Amino acid sequence: MVSAPRPYAGQVVALATRHGKERVIGRALRWGLGAELLHVQSVDTDALGSFCGTVQRQGDALEACIAKAEAALREGGTELAVASEGSFGPHPHLPFVATGMECMVFLDQQRGLTIREQLLARRTNFAHRLVSPPSLTGLDPDLERWLEQVDFPRHALIVRAHTQETHGPVDKGLRSWEALEHALHRAAAASPDGLAFLETDMRAHCNPTRMAAIRTLAFRLVRRIATPCPACQTPGWGMVAQRPGLTCGGCGLPTDLVLAEVGDVGSVPTRKKGLAGMGWWWLIPANVAGAIPRRQASRCFSGDSWSWPGAEVAEATSATRILSTRLPSISITSKLRPSQRKCSPAMGMRPR
């Protein structure tokens, strides 16, 4: 078996962080790309936005992530950089469920690439509440239950005054009961209503759950970087969009299932579209499909290096080939001319 090329083997990738992300990102770069991480500590990433609210982030998470990577390029003196940024709030479809959106960017100045990946982190302890300072009898039982839910003191907390002023007292990285009680009294005394704003500290080095999500995203980004474009072999091939509308095999009406997956390579503008069913169908130009091993083509979106049972390459038109497989609950036929349609009992496909 011929191993895949590793264009970044032995190269140095800069990362600007003060929150311990170098431990998980560096491992992914080393194992997946053969690259070494340069930890740039001179960049104050909190100046681009902080979780405690003292510095408001300018722009969205992706813009802040790219700004971090560019700062690492300048300070580290390298041509490669990586950065991550996180946002937390309600789930986009379940507003009462907290979730996190992690974004990670890889910059390659020599090739002019900006490769990015995102992760919807459903597992998070992100939460906040208003509390009164502890009395002489101890903490309120409701507050104790809340602290247990957010896994304190394993996960750190932030306490600040309940006020619109950004220069009020802020205590971060609280991991002990004594420090928490002192911070609550201090914040309540500076608040007009006598309450303190208590929230989870979502900085990576203070939140093991978020650090695990960053590790997952780092390996996902590395898998994408290690996947070359089928046409030009540029690193970073992967999915950038999904289009619904897969038709039902019974009634022919469109469904919410994925009809097409759009692939792209970093900043390269060319895109190739393909049929997709449950994320496993992929359309590739015929002039490169024949030269691409099936397992490499199947790895583009699945992240796996193996070929699934029953897969086959079926001729479509003179310009395209379709990687097709059987779907568990829906019957699909490719849009071929009658003379080109082929039955495959093993795959459950039938002409129509």
C-alpha positions as CSV (number, residue, x, y, z in Angstrom):
1,M,0.0,0.0,0.0
2,V,1.3,3.4,-1.0
3,S,1.2,5.9,1.9
4,A,-0.4,9.3,1.4
5,P,1.9,12.2,0.9
6,R,2.6,14.4,3.9
7,P,3.4,17.9,2.6
8,Y,3.8,19.3,6.1
9,A,6.1,16.7,7.6
10,G,9.0,18.2,9.5
11,Q,7.6,21.8,9.2
12,V,6.8,24.1,12.1
13,V,3.3,25.3,12.8
14,A,2.8,28.4,15.1
15,L,0.1,28.5,17.8
16,A,-0.6,31.5,19.9
17,T,-2.4,30.6,23.1
18,R,-2.1,31.1,26.9
19,H,-4.8,28.5,27.7
20,G,-3.0,25.2,27.3
21,K,-4.3,24.3,23.9
22,E,-0.8,23.4,22.7
23,R,-1.0,20.1,24.5
24,V,-3.9,18.7,22.4
25,I,-3.3,20.6,19.1
26,G,0.4,19.8,19.1
27,R,-0.3,16.1,19.4
28,A,-2.7,16.1,16.5
29,L,-0.2,17.9,14.3
30,R,2.6,15.6,15.2
31,W,0.7,12.3,14.7
32,G,-1.4,13.4,11.7
33,L,0.9,15.6,9.7
34,G,4.4,14.9,11.1
35,A,4.7,18.6,11.9
36,E,6.0,20.3,15.0
37,L,4.2,22.9,17.1
38,L,5.8,26.3,18.0
39,H,4.0,27.6,21.1
40,V,3.9,31.4,20.8
41,Q,3.3,32.9,24.2
42,S,3.9,36.5,23.4
43,V,0.5,37.1,21.8
44,D,-2.2,38.2,24.2
45,T,-5.2,36.3,22.7
46,D,-7.5,37.8,25.3
47,A,-7.1,41.1,23.6
48,L,-9.2,39.7,20.7
49,G,-12.1,38.9,23.1
50,S,-12.5,37.3,26.5
51,F,-15.1,35.0,28.0
52,C,-15.5,37.1,31.1
53,G,-16.8,40.1,29.0
54,T,-14.0,42.6,29.9
55,V,-13.0,42.6,26.2
56,Q,-15.7,42.3,23.6
57,R,-14.9,40.2,20.5
58,Q,-14.8,42.2,17.3
59,G,-16.5,40.2,14.5
60,D,-17.5,36.6,14.6
61,A,-15.6,33.5,15.8
62,L,-14.0,32.8,12.4
63,E,-12.6,36.3,12.1
64,A,-11.2,36.1,15.6
65,C,-9.7,32.7,14.9
66,I,-8.0,34.0,11.7
67,A,-6.7,37.0,13.6
68,K,-5.1,34.7,16.2
69,A,-3.5,32.6,13.5
70,E,-2.1,35.7,11.7
71,A,-0.7,37.0,15.0
72,A,1.0,33.7,15.5
73,L,2.5,33.9,12.0
74,R,3.9,37.4,12.7
75,E,5.3,36.6,16.2
76,G,6.5,33.0,15.4
77,G,8.1,33.9,12.1
78,T,6.7,30.8,10.3
79,E,4.7,30.2,7.2
80,L,2.2,27.9,8.9
81,A,-0.1,28.7,11.9
82,V,-3.1,27.2,13.6
83,A,-5.7,28.8,16.0
84,S,-9.0,28.0,17.6
85,E,-11.9,30.0,18.9
86,G,-15.0,29.0,20.8
87,S,-18.5,30.4,21.2
88,F,-21.2,29.2,23.7
89,G,-24.9,29.7,23.9
90,P,-28.2,27.9,23.2
91,H,-28.4,25.0,20.7
92,P,-29.4,26.3,17.2
93,H,-32.4,23.8,17.2
94,L,-32.9,23.2,20.9
95,P,-32.9,26.7,22.5
96,F,-33.1,25.3,26.0
97,V,-30.0,23.2,25.6
98,A,-26.5,24.7,26.0
99,T,-24.0,24.0,23.3
100,G,-20.6,25.2,22.0
101,M,-19.3,26.0,18.6
102,E,-15.6,25.4,18.2
103,C,-13.8,26.8,15.2
104,M,-10.2,25.9,14.1
105,V,-8.2,27.5,11.3
106,F,-4.9,26.4,9.6
107,L,-3.1,29.0,7.6
108,D,-0.5,28.2,4.9
109,Q,1.1,31.3,3.6
110,Q,3.2,29.6,0.9
111,R,0.1,28.0,-0.7
112,G,-2.3,30.7,0.1
113,L,-4.6,28.4,2.0
114,T,-7.0,29.0,4.8
115,I,-8.3,25.6,5.9
116,R,-11.0,25.6,8.6
117,E,-13.1,23.1,10.5
118,Q,-16.0,23.5,13.0
119,L,-17.4,21.3,15.7
120,L,-20.8,21.6,17.4
121,A,-19.9,20.6,20.9
122,R,-23.1,19.2,22.4
123,R,-21.3,18.1,25.5
124,T,-20.6,21.2,27.6
125,N,-21.1,22.5,31.1
126,F,-21.7,26.1,29.9
127,A,-24.1,27.8,32.4
128,H,-24.6,31.0,34.4
129,R,-26.9,32.4,37.1
130,L,-27.4,35.2,39.5
131,V,-26.7,34.4,43.1
132,S,-26.7,36.1,46.5
133,P,-23.6,36.0,48.6
134,P,-23.4,33.0,51.0
135,S,-24.8,33.6,54.4
136,L,-23.3,32.5,57.7
137,T,-25.2,29.2,57.4
138,G,-23.4,28.3,54.2
139,L,-24.3,28.1,50.5
140,D,-27.9,27.9,49.3
141,P,-29.0,24.3,48.5
142,D,-30.0,25.3,44.9
143,L,-26.5,26.8,44.4
144,E,-24.9,23.6,45.7
145,R,-26.9,21.5,43.2
146,W,-25.9,23.9,40.4
147,L,-22.2,23.7,41.3
148,E,-22.5,19.9,41.2
149,Q,-24.1,20.0,37.8
150,V,-21.3,22.1,36.3
151,D,-18.7,19.8,37.9
152,F,-17.1,22.3,40.3
153,P,-14.3,22.4,41.4
154,R,-13.0,20.2,38.5
155,H,-14.2,22.9,36.2
156,A,-13.4,26.5,37.2
157,L,-15.8,29.4,37.6
158,I,-16.0,33.1,36.9
159,V,-17.6,35.6,39.3
160,R,-18.3,39.2,38.4
161,A,-20.5,42.0,39.6
162,H,-24.0,42.2,38.2
163,T,-23.6,45.5,36.4
164,Q,-23.3,46.8,32.9
165,E,-19.9,48.3,33.8
166,T,-17.0,46.4,32.2
167,H,-14.5,47.6,34.8
168,G,-16.2,45.9,37.8
169,P,-14.5,43.2,39.8
170,V,-13.9,39.9,38.0
171,D,-12.5,36.8,39.5
172,K,-11.5,34.0,37.1
173,G,-10.3,30.5,37.4
174,L,-12.0,29.8,40.7
175,R,-11.5,26.2,41.8
176,S,-11.9,26.2,45.6
177,W,-14.8,26.8,47.9
178,E,-13.0,29.5,49.9
179,A,-12.0,31.5,46.7
180,L,-15.6,31.2,45.4
181,E,-17.2,32.5,48.6
182,H,-14.8,35.4,48.8
183,A,-15.4,36.3,45.1
184,L,-19.2,36.2,45.6
185,H,-19.1,38.6,48.5
186,R,-16.7,40.9,46.6
187,A,-18.9,40.9,43.4
188,A,-22.2,41.4,45.3
189,A,-20.8,44.4,47.2
190,A,-20.0,46.0,43.8
191,S,-23.4,45.3,42.3
192,P,-26.3,47.8,42.6
193,D,-28.8,45.0,43.4
194,G,-26.4,43.1,45.7
195,L,-26.2,40.1,43.5
196,A,-23.2,38.3,41.8
197,F,-23.1,36.9,38.3
198,L,-21.7,33.4,38.4
199,E,-20.7,31.5,35.3
200,T,-18.6,28.6,34.1
201,D,-15.0,29.5,33.0
202,M,-14.9,28.4,29.4
203,R,-11.2,29.0,28.9
204,A,-9.7,25.7,27.7
205,H,-7.2,25.3,30.6
206,C,-10.0,25.8,33.1
207,N,-12.5,23.6,31.4
208,P,-11.6,19.9,30.8
209,T,-14.8,19.3,28.8
210,R,-14.0,22.1,26.3
211,M,-10.4,20.9,26.1
212,A,-11.6,17.5,25.0
213,A,-13.8,19.2,22.3
214,I,-10.7,21.1,21.0
215,R,-8.8,17.8,20.9
216,T,-11.5,16.2,18.8
217,L,-11.6,19.2,16.4
218,A,-7.8,19.3,16.1
219,F,-7.8,15.7,14.8
220,R,-10.7,16.4,12.5
221,L,-8.8,19.4,11.1
222,V,-5.7,17.3,10.6
223,R,-7.6,14.7,8.8
224,R,-8.8,17.3,6.4
225,I,-5.4,18.8,5.9
226,A,-4.0,15.4,5.1
227,T,-6.7,14.8,2.5
228,P,-5.6,16.1,-1.0
229,C,-7.9,17.5,-3.6
230,P,-8.8,14.8,-6.2
231,A,-8.0,17.2,-9.0
232,C,-4.9,19.2,-8.0
233,Q,-3.6,17.4,-4.9
234,T,-3.8,20.6,-2.8
235,P,-4.1,19.8,0.9
236,G,-7.3,20.4,2.8
237,W,-10.0,18.7,0.7
238,G,-13.3,18.4,2.5
239,M,-17.0,19.2,2.7
240,V,-18.0,22.9,2.9
241,A,-21.8,22.7,2.4
242,Q,-24.7,20.3,2.3
243,R,-27.8,20.6,0.2
244,P,-31.0,18.8,1.1
245,G,-33.6,17.5,-1.3
246,L,-32.9,13.8,-1.7
247,T,-36.0,12.3,-3.4
248,C,-38.1,9.5,-1.8
249,G,-37.8,6.2,-3.6
250,G,-41.5,5.6,-3.2
251,C,-43.2,8.9,-4.1
252,G,-40.4,10.8,-5.8
253,L,-40.9,13.9,-3.6
254,P,-37.9,15.7,-2.1
255,T,-37.0,14.9,1.6
256,D,-34.8,16.6,4.2
257,L,-32.0,14.1,3.5
258,V,-28.8,15.3,1.9
259,L,-28.9,15.5,-1.9
260,A,-25.5,17.0,-2.5
261,E,-22.3,17.6,-0.7
262,V,-20.1,20.5,-1.9
263,G,-16.4,20.0,-1.5
264,D,-13.6,22.6,-1.5
265,V,-10.0,23.0,-0.6
266,G,-9.2,25.9,1.7
267,S,-9.3,29.1,-0.3
268,V,-9.4,27.4,-3.7
269,P,-12.6,28.6,-5.3
270,T,-13.3,25.5,-7.5
271,R,-16.0,23.2,-6.1
272,K,-17.3,19.8,-7.2
273,K,-20.8,18.6,-6.5
274,G,-22.1,15.1,-6.0
275,L,-25.1,13.0,-5.1
276,A,-25.1,12.1,-1.4
277,G,-27.2,9.7,0.6
278,M,-26.7,9.6,4.4
279,G,-23.3,11.3,3.7
280,W,-21.9,8.5,1.6
281,W,-22.5,9.4,-2.1
282,W,-19.8,11.4,-3.9
283,L,-19.5,12.7,-7.4
284,I,-16.0,12.9,-8.9
285,P,-14.8,14.0,-12.4
286,A,-14.1,10.8,-14.5
287,N,-10.6,11.9,-15.5
288,V,-9.5,11.8,-11.8
289,A,-11.9,9.2,-10.4
290,G,-10.1,6.4,-12.2
291,A,-6.8,7.4,-10.6
292,I,-8.2,7.7,-7.1
293,P,-8.4,4.6,-4.9
294,R,-11.8,4.0,-3.6
295,R,-10.8,4.2,0.0
296,Q,-9.2,7.6,-0.5
297,A,-12.4,8.9,-2.2
298,S,-14.5,7.5,0.6
299,R,-12.3,9.1,3.2
300,C,-13.0,12.6,2.0
301,F,-16.1,13.0,4.1
302,S,-16.2,10.0,6.4
303,G,-12.9,10.6,8.0
304,D,-12.2,6.9,7.8
305,S,-9.5,5.1,5.8
306,W,-11.5,2.0,4.9
307,S,-14.0,1.2,2.1
308,W,-17.5,0.2,3.1
309,P,-18.9,-3.3,2.1
310,G,-20.9,-3.4,-1.1
311,A,-19.5,-0.1,-2.6
312,E,-18.9,0.0,-6.3
313,V,-18.1,2.5,-9.0
314,A,-21.0,2.8,-11.5
315,E,-20.6,4.6,-14.8
316,A,-22.8,7.6,-15.0
317,T,-22.1,9.9,-18.0
318,S,-18.9,10.6,-20.0
319,A,-18.0,13.3,-17.5
320,T,-18.7,11.8,-14.1
321,R,-18.6,8.6,-12.0
322,I,-20.7,8.0,-8.9
323,L,-19.5,6.2,-5.8
324,S,-22.8,4.5,-4.7
325,T,-23.8,2.3,-1.9
326,R,-27.0,0.8,-0.4
327,L,-29.0,3.0,1.9
328,P,-30.8,1.3,4.8
329,S,-34.3,2.9,4.5
330,I,-34.6,4.6,1.2
331,S,-34.2,3.3,-2.4
332,I,-32.2,5.5,-4.7
333,T,-31.4,5.2,-8.4
334,S,-28.9,7.3,-10.2
335,K,-30.2,9.5,-13.1
336,L,-28.8,7.5,-15.9
337,R,-30.1,6.8,-19.4
338,P,-32.1,3.5,-19.6
339,S,-29.3,1.8,-21.3
340,Q,-26.8,2.7,-18.6
341,R,-28.9,1.6,-15.6
342,K,-27.7,-1.5,-13.9
343,C,-29.3,-3.8,-11.4
344,S,-27.3,-5.0,-8.4
345,P,-29.1,-7.4,-6.1
346,A,-26.3,-7.1,-3.6
347,M,-26.8,-3.4,-3.3
348,G,-30.6,-3.4,-3.5
349,M,-30.6,-1.1,-6.6
350,R,-33.1,-1.5,-9.3
351,P,-33.8,0.3,-12.6
352,R,-36.9,2.5,-13.0
